[in-house]
């Protein structure tokens, strides 16, 4: 095999490994994005629950009963 052919084979081998690595990185990135989306959804849900819960529990001062020591 000539030197040029060897270099071409070496470049093709490197290209093949790079394509494989890019595919693996893409899959990892896609998985992480799905995890981030799920966590964002959970955070949004928890924030909504907190806002709803706080608005249900906090009443205007005029509606509050006086403390027991009055």
WOWONOR-V375492 format. One line per field, one symbol per residue. phi: phi as a letter, one per 40 degrees, with the letter a starting at -180 (. if undefined). psi: psi as a letter, one per 20 degrees, with the letter a starting at -180 (. if undefined). burial: # if it has 16 or more other ideal C-beta (glycine too) atoms within 10 Angstrom, else .. A space follows every 10 residues. Layout:
phi: ???
psi: ???
burial: ???
This chain:
phi: .ccccccccc cccccccccc cccccccccc cccccccccc cccccccccc ccccccccbc dcccccdccc
psi: prhggghggg ghgggghggg gggghggggg ghhggggghg ggggghgghg gggghhhpqq hhipqqqhj.
burial: .......... .......... .......... .......... .......... .......... ..........
